[in-house]
Structures are given as structure tokens and as C-alpha cells.
Amino acid sequence: MKTEWNFRKLCGAAIVALLLNFTLLVVAAPPAHADARDKCRHRIEKAEARLDDAVRHHGEHSPEADARRRDLNEERERCWNEFHAWWDGHAQQWHSDHDWH
């Protein structure tokens, strides 16, 4: 009888521990996602700034501008693959359509 009581106590403690772990996981996940999305936005803004600099210094259709345009598209593609959204730094908004080309 004492063994049965200890088993129930152990099961109860295990259930409480699982619920606590699940709650912590759910609470901690959104900030991590937001932080990753913010890093993605930052990488796109840097790539846009590099493209703007290349256009300003070398011209719209220069090899340098074309290379920076490819870099920008790669960053947008990376964000799209991770979040199904991409940041438009000029409009200062996220887009949910795969339409940056």
C-alpha cells in the first residue's frame, strides 16, 4: 500500500514537471522567433544599404550594383525560407508575398 502511494506521488510530480516544462517552452518560443526575425530584417537592411551605395558610386547597371542586388535577393530568399516573409527597408514593412524580383 505504501508503494502504491509513492508511485502515485511520483506520477503526480512527473505530470507537474511536464506541464511546467511545456509552459516554459511556449512562453520562451515567441521572443526567440522575434529575435531571429529582427536579425533577418537587419541583414536585409544592410544589403539594401550596400546596393544603394553601389548604385550611387558605380551606376544602376554596374557589375558592382548587380552583385549587391544578388546579395540582397539572397538575404530576402533566406528570410522567406525561414519566415515566409521578407522585409522591405524602403517601405519599412514586412511582405508576405514572394514578389521582390
Backbone as numpy.savetxt, mean C-alpha at the origin, in Angstrom:
# Nx Ny Nz CAx CAy CAz Cx Cy Cz
-12.73 -36.06 38.21 -13.54 -34.88 38.21 -12.67 -33.62 38.21
-11.59 -33.63 38.98 -10.68 -32.49 39.00 -9.99 -32.33 37.64
-9.67 -33.42 36.96 -9.04 -33.37 35.65 -9.98 -32.74 34.63
-11.26 -33.07 34.72 -12.25 -32.50 33.81 -12.34 -30.98 34.02
-12.33 -30.53 35.28 -12.41 -29.11 35.58 -11.18 -28.37 35.03
-9.98 -28.96 35.17 -8.75 -28.35 34.65 -8.79 -28.27 33.13
-9.36 -29.30 32.50 -9.45 -29.31 31.04 -10.38 -28.19 30.58
-11.50 -28.00 31.23 -12.43 -26.93 30.88 -11.78 -25.56 31.09
-11.06 -25.43 32.17 -10.38 -24.18 32.45 -9.34 -23.87 31.36
-8.60 -24.91 30.95 -7.60 -24.76 29.89 -8.26 -24.39 28.57
-9.35 -25.04 28.23 -10.07 -24.73 26.98 -10.59 -23.30 27.00
-11.14 -22.88 28.12 -11.63 -21.51 28.25 -10.51 -20.50 28.06
-9.37 -20.76 28.66 -8.23 -19.85 28.52 -7.74 -19.82 27.07
-7.76 -20.95 26.40 -7.32 -21.01 25.00 -8.28 -20.20 24.11
-9.57 -20.30 24.36 -10.54 -19.55 23.57 -10.37 -18.04 23.80
-10.17 -17.65 25.04 -9.95 -16.24 25.34 -8.68 -15.74 24.64
-7.63 -16.52 24.65 -6.37 -16.14 24.00 -6.57 -16.01 22.49
-7.29 -16.92 21.88 -7.55 -16.84 20.44 -8.37 -15.60 20.09
-9.38 -15.31 20.87 -10.19 -14.11 20.62 -9.36 -12.84 20.78
-8.51 -12.81 21.78 -7.65 -11.65 21.98 -6.68 -11.47 20.81
-6.07 -12.56 20.36 -5.17 -12.49 19.21 -5.89 -12.02 17.96
-7.08 -12.54 17.73 -7.87 -12.14 16.56 -8.19 -10.65 16.62
-8.60 -10.18 17.79 -8.93 -8.76 17.96 -7.71 -7.88 17.70
-6.58 -8.27 18.22 -5.36 -7.49 17.99 -4.98 -7.49 16.52
-5.15 -8.59 15.84 -4.85 -8.67 14.42 -5.74 -7.73 13.62
-7.02 -7.72 13.91 -7.96 -6.88 13.19 -7.69 -5.40 13.46
-7.37 -5.06 14.67 -7.11 -3.67 15.03 -5.80 -3.18 14.43
-4.79 -4.02 14.36 -3.47 -3.61 13.88 -3.37 -3.58 12.36
-4.20 -4.27 11.64 -4.07 -4.38 10.19 -4.32 -3.07 9.44
-5.36 -2.29 9.71 -5.60 -1.08 8.93 -4.46 -0.07 8.95
-3.81 0.23 10.08 -2.70 1.17 10.02 -1.55 0.67 9.14
-1.29 -0.61 9.15 -0.23 -1.14 8.31 -0.58 -0.95 6.85
-1.82 -1.16 6.49 -2.27 -0.98 5.11 -2.16 0.50 4.72
-2.59 1.37 5.61 -2.53 2.80 5.33 -1.09 3.27 5.17
-0.19 2.75 5.98 1.21 3.12 5.89 1.80 2.66 4.56
1.48 1.45 4.12 1.99 0.95 2.84 1.43 1.77 1.69
0.17 2.14 1.78 -0.45 2.95 0.72 0.19 4.34 0.69
0.53 4.89 1.84 1.19 6.19 1.89 2.58 6.12 1.28
3.30 5.03 1.51 4.61 4.85 0.89 4.48 4.76 -0.62
3.45 4.09 -1.07 3.20 3.97 -2.50 2.94 5.36 -3.11
2.10 6.14 -2.43 1.81 7.51 -2.88 3.10 8.32 -2.96
3.94 8.18 -1.95 5.20 8.94 -1.91 6.12 8.55 -3.08
6.22 7.25 -3.38 7.06 6.81 -4.50 6.55 7.37 -5.82
5.24 7.42 -6.00 4.68 7.97 -7.23 4.95 9.46 -7.31
4.80 10.18 -6.21 5.07 11.62 -6.23 6.53 11.90 -6.58
7.45 11.10 -6.07 8.87 11.27 -6.41 9.10 11.01 -7.89
8.47 9.96 -8.42 8.63 9.64 -9.84 8.02 10.75 -10.70
6.90 11.33 -10.29 6.31 12.44 -11.03 7.23 13.66 -11.01
7.85 13.92 -9.87 8.76 15.07 -9.77 9.98 14.86 -10.67
10.51 13.63 -10.70 11.65 13.35 -11.59 11.25 13.53 -13.06
10.04 13.10 -13.42 9.57 13.30 -14.80 9.44 14.78 -15.11
8.85 15.55 -14.20 8.72 16.99 -14.42 10.09 17.65 -14.61
11.05 17.24 -13.80 12.42 17.79 -13.94 13.03 17.41 -15.28
12.85 16.16 -15.70 13.42 15.72 -16.99 12.79 16.48 -18.15
11.48 16.70 -18.08 10.80 17.45 -19.14 11.30 18.89 -19.15
11.43 19.48 -18.00 11.89 20.87 -17.90 13.32 21.04 -18.41
14.20 20.09 -18.09 15.61 20.23 -18.46 15.96 19.66 -19.83
15.21 18.66 -20.30 15.61 17.97 -21.53 14.54 17.99 -22.63
13.34 18.38 -22.30 12.27 18.43 -23.30 11.28 17.29 -23.13
10.06 17.52 -23.62 8.94 16.59 -23.47 9.22 15.21 -24.06
9.88 15.16 -25.21 10.09 13.88 -25.90 11.54 13.42 -25.87
12.29 13.87 -24.89 13.69 13.49 -24.76 13.80 12.06 -24.23
14.94 11.41 -24.48 15.17 10.07 -23.92 15.09 10.07 -22.38
15.57 11.15 -21.76 15.51 11.24 -20.30 14.06 11.28 -19.81
13.22 12.07 -20.47 11.81 12.16 -20.08 11.10 10.82 -20.33
11.42 10.17 -21.43 10.82 8.86 -21.71 11.21 7.84 -20.64
12.45 7.87 -20.19 12.90 6.94 -19.14 12.17 7.23 -17.82
12.00 8.52 -17.49 11.29 8.87 -16.25 9.80 8.52 -16.35
9.24 8.62 -17.57 7.85 8.23 -17.79 7.67 6.73 -17.55
8.64 5.94 -18.02 8.60 4.49 -17.77 8.70 4.19 -16.28
9.58 4.91 -15.58 9.71 4.73 -14.12 8.40 5.05 -13.41
7.76 6.14 -13.82 6.48 6.53 -13.22 5.42 5.46 -13.47
5.35 4.95 -14.69 4.37 3.90 -14.99 4.64 2.63 -14.19
5.91 2.31 -13.97 6.25 1.14 -13.15 5.79 1.33 -11.70
5.96 2.52 -11.16 5.50 2.79 -9.79 3.98 2.72 -9.71
3.31 3.28 -10.69 1.84 3.21 -10.70 1.37 1.77 -10.82
2.05 0.99 -11.65 1.69 -0.42 -11.81 1.89 -1.18 -10.50
2.99 -0.88 -9.81 3.25 -1.54 -8.53 2.14 -1.23 -7.53
1.73 0.03 -7.45 0.62 0.40 -6.55 -0.67 -0.27 -6.98
-0.90 -0.29 -8.28 -2.12 -0.92 -8.79 -2.17 -2.40 -8.40
-1.06 -3.08 -8.55 -1.03 -4.50 -8.22 -1.25 -4.75 -6.72
-0.80 -3.82 -5.90 -0.93 -4.00 -4.45 -2.27 -3.52 -3.90
-2.78 -2.39 -4.42 -3.98 -1.77 -3.83 -5.15 -1.62 -4.80
-4.95 -1.96 -6.06 -5.96 -1.73 -7.11 -6.37 -0.26 -7.14
-5.35 0.59 -6.99 -5.52 2.03 -7.08 -4.16 2.64 -7.38
-4.16 3.85 -7.92 -2.90 4.55 -8.17 -3.09 6.03 -7.84
-2.02 6.67 -7.44 -2.04 8.06 -7.00 -1.72 8.99 -8.16
-2.51 10.04 -8.30 -2.24 11.09 -9.28 -1.80 12.31 -8.48
-0.50 12.58 -8.50 0.04 13.66 -7.70 -0.39 15.04 -8.17
-0.66 15.19 -9.46 -1.08 16.49 -9.97 -2.51 16.81 -9.53
-3.38 15.82 -9.54 -4.76 16.01 -9.09 -4.92 15.77 -7.59
-3.87 15.23 -6.95 -3.88 14.94 -5.51 -5.04 14.02 -5.13
-5.16 12.89 -5.88 -6.20 11.93 -5.55 -5.84 10.54 -6.03
-6.43 9.54 -5.37 -6.30 8.15 -5.77 -7.30 7.86 -6.87
-6.89 7.04 -7.83 -7.78 6.59 -8.90 -7.99 5.09 -8.77
-9.19 4.66 -9.04 -9.49 3.23 -8.93 -9.61 2.58 -10.29
-9.32 3.30 -11.37 -9.32 2.73 -12.72 -7.88 2.62 -13.21
-7.63 1.60 -13.98 -6.28 1.34 -14.53 -6.14 2.17 -15.82
-6.08 3.50 -15.67 -6.19 4.39 -16.84 -5.09 5.46 -16.92
-3.90 5.16 -16.47 -2.88 6.20 -16.48 -2.09 6.27 -17.77
-2.31 5.34 -18.70 -1.51 5.34 -19.94 -2.00 6.38 -20.92
